[in-house]
Amino acid sequence: MTQNASDTPNNKNPESQWFGEKSVSPDQKTEKVIEVFDSVADKYDIMNDVMSAGIHRLWKNHLIRKIKPRAGLHYLDVAGGTGDIAFRIREKAGRGAKITLCDLNTEMLSVGRDRAFNKGYLDDFEWVTGNAEALPLPDESVDVYTIAFGLRNVTRIDNALKDAYRVLRPGGRFFCLEFSHMEEPVMQKLYDAYSFAFIPKMGELITNDRDSYQYLVESIRKMPTQESLKQRVTEAGFSRSSYENLSFGIAAIHSGFKA
Ligand SMILES: C[S@@+](CC[C@H](N)C(=O)[O-])C[C@H]1O[C@@H](n2cnc3c(N)ncnc32)[C@H](O)[C@@H]1O
């Protein structure tokens, strides 16, 4: 069964969810997402480079340029995984920034900690296991919230957006980097053909785990459209909700401001 982004349960019925192309209960979806990232954690970084031919690095660098990290602020990177965004924030802001990395999955965080150790960053971060839908952080305690390639895995996207709004201080900024939908239907078809044919196969070759990469590809198609997500960021309370397409809409950066 193939569903369009506009008719996904994430858009219409939050109590019925998709795990890739399969319909599952909300609790099952969260469990399955934990299983996927448990399974891919140790090969996650190399697979990111293989799947995107390294382009994810350019997108992440672009996100950091928009954020303009600096010392003296509290940055929260949700679904932070193995640390790609948090480390970039640390590189730009220097030691004077407070950086909290939060993820549902302890295996991903553990790979992140090893990477932080190798970079000499281990003490510069606070590592938190937690769900984007109910962050274990106080209200109005964060200046900048980031979530990169995490939102499509979250069971109830609107809960995560509302919790992002809750933890941000007035004046705080929200950024979401995520796979999205291409502006040109023909290009989208070509991209779908590439990703469905190539990515699960590479997952099988490199990690011996085709199913997890099949899920990752399918979950991309289930993301709300750019306009729909923009609207939902507004509904969560943010002002100046906007987005920028990257690589013709393969990915997009959504942002908002807490007045
Ligand atoms: C594709 S990885 C992205 C990691 C990193 N942000 C990056 O850009 O490389 C997605 C991450 O989201 C995490 N995740 C999925 N659902 C989550 C949730 N509800 N709350 C927090 N983290 C979640 C997964 O455990 C995984 O580490």
The ligand as an ORCA input file, in Angstrom:
! r2SCAN-3c Opt
* xyz 0 1
  C      18.302      9.283     11.759
  S      18.893      9.468     13.406
  C      19.465     11.133     13.425
  C      20.642     11.353     14.320
  C      21.287     12.742     14.235
  N      20.369     13.791     14.619
  C      21.828     13.014     12.853
  O      21.342     13.946     12.213
  O      22.721     12.303     12.414
  C      17.366      9.569     14.254
  C      17.502      9.544     15.761
  O      16.228      9.860     16.325
  C      16.106      9.147     17.518
  N      14.687      9.157     17.888
  C      13.666      8.547     17.243
  N      12.507      8.807     17.850
  C      12.805      9.621     18.902
  C      12.012     10.244     19.909
  N      10.698     10.064     19.956
  N      12.629     10.998     20.820
  C      13.976     11.178     20.798
  N      14.772     10.610     19.867
  C      14.183      9.844     18.935
  C      16.670      7.785     17.176
  O      16.972      7.027     18.317
  C      17.889      8.186     16.352
  O      19.033      8.324     17.145
*
